[in-house]
Amino acid sequence: MTSLSAKPNGSDSHTLVPGEFRLTSEDFRAIAQAIYSDAGIHMPESKATLVYSRLARRLRALGLESFKAYCDLIRSDEGLDERQKMLAALTTNVTRFFRESHHFDHLRDKALPVLLARAASGECVRIWSAGCSNGQEAYTMALVILTLAPKAAELDLRILASDIDPNVVAEGRIGRYEDGALADVTPDLRRRYFTRTTEGGRELNEVSEDMKRIVSFRELNLFAPWPMKKKFDLIFCRNVAIYFDQDHQASLWQRFASALTPGGFLYIGHSERLSGPATEVFSNDGITTWRLEAGR
């Protein structure tokens, strides 16, 4: 496994980003090691400018004068809360309704008819949006489900939406989005499943109660123990694994295989590829769509 451990103080340290706060290579290694240790996220030195721009705000908010002071904080017992805030600041949450629409076409045409029939007969159906950001992916699933089965909220069918960032999890529970996020939602679906509301002078669209009944949110680190007991019938984890090194990616795919029911589907991002032992138990079922082979 790749090691991102910081080198001893004063060893081979040089300025990576000058400015209001000097970011040295030593500071960067400490930050990279922390985020790798906490979440398995690989942060190469080429991301130094991004790290500076995202974390300079945290230094100002904390009244710190240097990245060295910030690194001292996140290494300390008192800095555990700040490590979480750092992780939230450094993870990009780019999402919108119906992003990578081919997955939702597959969901509608191939996966859901069988699952909805099972749910209608009284069976339990469980879906996971892993790395859900602020909930638009999970609520898109709910939209597709409600389009096919308007009474789905009354069935034993639930979507778990999880993310490591508590801030976006809180946004998802509220379920209010700007018009731009709904650019690919048809006018009919907007009328049926969203309500116009105002928040802080902004016009927003709030998801319906039926959508909220189907989707539940949870803060979850994908590399910590998973508390869920039941297996999932399908999992979306898109544009998340790209942040991890190869070992962590292979481990994640394998864990998803163990968390799926036989014949269940895994949807991954357009730039991601399965690797490791998972390649032996999944078969391709469409564009970046994989099916767990029966009997596995």
C-alpha positions in Angstrom: 0.0 0.0 0.0 1.3 3.5 -0.9 2.7 5.3 2.1 2.1 9.0 2.5 3.9 9.4 5.8 5.3 12.8 6.5 9.1 13.1 6.6 10.9 14.3 9.8 10.6 18.0 10.5 12.9 20.1 8.4 13.7 17.2 6.0 13.5 18.1 2.3 10.8 20.8 3.0 10.2 23.5 0.4 7.4 25.9 -0.4 4.7 24.4 -2.6 2.2 27.3 -2.6 3.2 30.8 -1.5 0.6 33.4 -0.4 -1.2 34.5 2.7 -0.2 31.2 4.3 2.9 29.4 3.2 2.2 25.8 2.3 5.4 23.7 2.5 6.0 20.2 1.2 6.2 19.1 4.8 2.8 20.6 5.6 1.3 19.0 2.5 2.6 15.5 3.5 1.1 15.9 7.0 -2.3 16.8 5.5 -2.1 14.1 2.8 -1.3 11.5 5.5 -4.2 12.5 7.6 -6.8 12.3 4.9 -5.3 9.0 3.7 -5.4 7.6 7.2 -9.0 8.7 7.9 -10.6 8.0 4.5 -8.2 6.2 2.2 -8.1 9.2 -0.1 -4.9 9.6 -2.0 -3.8 13.3 -2.4 -0.9 13.7 -4.8 1.4 16.8 -4.5 -0.1 18.0 -7.8 -3.2 18.9 -5.7 -1.3 21.4 -3.6 -3.0 24.4 -5.0 -6.4 22.9 -4.4 -5.4 22.0 -0.8 -4.3 25.6 -0.2 -7.4 27.2 -1.6 -9.8 24.9 0.3 -7.9 25.0 3.6 -6.9 28.6 3.7 -10.5 29.3 4.7 -10.2 26.9 7.6 -7.0 28.7 8.8 -8.8 32.1 8.7 -11.9 30.7 10.5 -9.6 29.2 13.2 -7.4 32.4 13.5 -4.3 30.4 12.7 -1.2 32.1 11.2 0.4 29.2 9.3 -0.2 25.7 7.8 2.3 24.4 10.3 0.0 25.5 13.1 -2.9 23.8 11.3 -1.0 20.6 10.9 -0.1 20.7 14.6 -3.8 21.0 15.4 -5.0 18.1 13.2 -2.3 15.8 14.7 -3.5 16.6 18.3 -6.3 15.0 20.2 -8.1 18.4 20.2 -8.0 18.4 16.4 -10.3 15.4 15.7 -13.2 17.6 14.9 -11.1 19.7 12.6 -9.9 16.6 10.8 -13.5 16.0 9.9 -13.9 19.6 8.7 -10.7 19.2 6.7 -12.0 16.1 5.0 -15.3 17.8 4.1 -13.4 20.8 2.7 -11.1 18.6 0.5 -13.7 16.3 -1.0 -15.4 17.6 -4.1 -19.2 17.2 -4.2 -20.2 17.5 -7.9 -23.6 16.2 -8.5 -27.0 16.8 -10.1 -30.3 15.0 -10.8 -30.0 12.3 -13.5 -26.2 12.7 -13.8 -24.9 9.9 -16.1 -28.4 9.2 -17.2 -27.6 5.8 -18.8 -27.5 4.3 -15.2 -31.0 5.5 -14.5 -32.2 4.1 -17.8 -30.8 0.7 -16.8 -32.3 1.1 -13.4 -35.7 1.9 -14.9 -35.7 -0.7 -17.6 -33.8 -3.7 -16.2 -33.3 -3.6 -12.4 -36.4 -2.0 -11.0 -39.2 -4.1 -12.6 -38.0 -7.2 -10.8 -37.3 -5.4 -7.5 -40.7 -3.6 -7.5 -42.5 -6.8 -8.2 -40.7 -8.3 -5.2 -41.6 -5.3 -3.0 -45.2 -5.5 -4.1 -45.4 -9.1 -2.9 -44.2 -8.0 0.5 -40.4 -8.6 0.2 -37.8 -6.3 1.5 -35.8 -4.3 -1.1 -32.7 -2.3 -0.2 -30.7 0.1 -2.3 -27.5 2.0 -1.4 -26.3 5.3 -2.7 -22.7 5.2 -1.4 -20.9 8.6 -1.5 -24.3 10.3 -2.1 -23.0 13.9 -1.7 -26.1 16.1 -0.9 -28.6 13.5 -2.0 -29.4 14.2 -5.6 -28.3 10.8 -6.8 -30.5 9.0 -4.2 -33.5 11.2 -4.8 -33.1 10.6 -8.6 -33.5 6.9 -7.8 -36.6 7.7 -5.8 -38.0 9.7 -8.7 -37.5 6.7 -11.0 -39.1 4.4 -8.5 -42.1 6.6 -8.0 -42.6 7.0 -11.7 -42.9 3.2 -12.0 -44.7 2.7 -8.7 -46.4 5.8 -7.3 -47.2 4.0 -4.1 -43.7 2.8 -3.5 -43.3 4.8 -0.3 -45.8 2.4 1.3 -43.7 -0.7 0.4 -40.7 -2.2 2.3 -38.4 -0.5 -0.2 -35.8 1.9 1.1 -32.7 3.7 -0.2 -29.7 4.3 2.1 -27.8 7.5 1.1 -24.4 7.7 2.8 -21.5 10.1 2.7 -18.4 10.7 4.9 -19.2 14.5 4.9 -21.8 15.4 7.6 -22.5 18.7 6.0 -23.8 17.2 2.7 -25.6 14.5 4.6 -27.5 17.3 6.5 -28.3 19.0 3.2 -29.7 15.7 1.8 -32.0 15.3 4.7 -33.4 18.8 4.1 -33.7 18.0 0.4 -33.8 21.5 -1.1 -32.1 22.3 -4.4 -31.5 25.2 -6.8 -33.0 25.2 -10.2 -29.7 24.3 -11.9 -29.6 21.0 -10.1 -32.9 20.0 -11.7 -32.0 20.9 -15.2 -32.5 17.3 -16.4 -35.7 16.8 -14.4 -38.8 17.0 -16.7 -41.4 19.7 -16.0 -44.0 17.0 -15.1 -41.7 15.4 -12.5 -41.0 18.8 -11.0 -44.7 19.5 -10.6 -45.4 16.1 -9.1 -42.5 15.7 -6.8 -41.1 19.1 -5.9 -42.4 22.1 -4.0 -41.1 25.7 -4.6 -39.9 27.2 -1.4 -37.7 30.2 -0.3 -34.7 30.0 1.9 -32.5 33.0 2.6 -33.9 34.9 -0.3 -33.2 32.0 -2.7 -35.9 30.2 -4.7 -35.4 26.4 -4.1 -37.1 23.1 -4.9 -37.9 20.8 -2.0 -38.4 17.1 -2.6 -41.7 15.5 -1.8 -42.6 13.7 1.4 -42.8 10.4 -0.5 -39.2 10.8 -1.8 -38.1 11.6 1.8 -39.9 8.5 3.1 -38.0 6.3 0.6 -34.5 7.8 1.2 -32.7 7.8 4.5 -29.3 9.5 5.1 -26.4 8.4 7.2 -22.8 9.6 7.7 -20.5 6.7 6.8 -16.8 6.2 6.1 -16.5 3.5 3.4 -13.4 2.2 5.0 -14.8 1.9 8.5 -16.9 -1.1 9.6 -20.3 -1.1 7.9 -23.2 -1.3 10.4 -25.8 -2.4 7.9 -27.0 -6.0 8.5 -29.1 -6.6 5.4 -27.6 -7.1 1.9 -28.5 -4.6 -0.9 -30.2 -5.4 -4.2 -28.2 -2.7 -6.0 -25.5 -0.2 -5.1 -24.6 3.1 -6.7 -21.0 4.2 -6.0 -20.1 6.6 -8.7 -17.0 8.9 -9.0 -15.9 8.0 -5.5 -13.3 5.4 -6.0 -11.2 7.7 -8.2 -10.0 9.4 -4.9 -8.5 6.1 -3.7 -5.3 4.3 -4.5 -5.4 0.9 -6.3 -5.4 -1.2 -3.1 -8.3 0.7 -1.6 -10.3 0.6 -4.8 -9.8 -3.2 -5.1 -10.8 -3.6 -1.4 -13.9 -1.5 -1.9 -15.2 -3.4 -4.9 -14.7 -6.6 -3.0 -16.6 -5.3 0.0 -19.5 -4.2 -2.3 -19.6 -7.7 -3.8 -20.0 -9.1 -0.2 -22.8 -6.5 0.5 -24.9 -7.4 -2.6 -27.5 -10.1 -3.1 -26.8 -12.6 -5.9 -27.7 -11.0 -9.2 -27.5 -7.5 -7.6 -26.2 -4.5 -9.6 -23.2 -2.2 -9.0 -23.1 1.1 -10.8 -19.7 2.9 -10.8 -18.4 6.2 -12.3 -17.6 6.7 -16.0 -13.8 7.0 -15.3 -13.7 4.0 -12.9 -12.9 0.4 -13.5 -13.3 -2.7 -11.4 -10.1 -4.3 -10.2 -8.8 -7.0 -7.9 -10.8 -10.1 -6.8 -14.2 -8.4 -7.7 -13.5 -8.9 -11.4 -14.0 -12.6 -10.9 -17.5 -12.3 -9.4 -19.0 -9.4 -11.5 -20.1 -9.5 -15.1 -20.6 -6.4 -17.2 -24.2 -5.5 -17.8 -23.9 -2.1 -19.5 -21.9 1.1 -19.4 -20.0 1.0 -16.1 -22.8 -1.3 -14.8 -21.9 -4.6 -13.2 -24.0 -7.6 -12.0 -22.9 -9.9 -9.2 -23.1 -13.4 -10.6 -25.6 -15.7 -9.0 -24.2 -18.2 -6.5 -21.4 -15.7 -5.5 
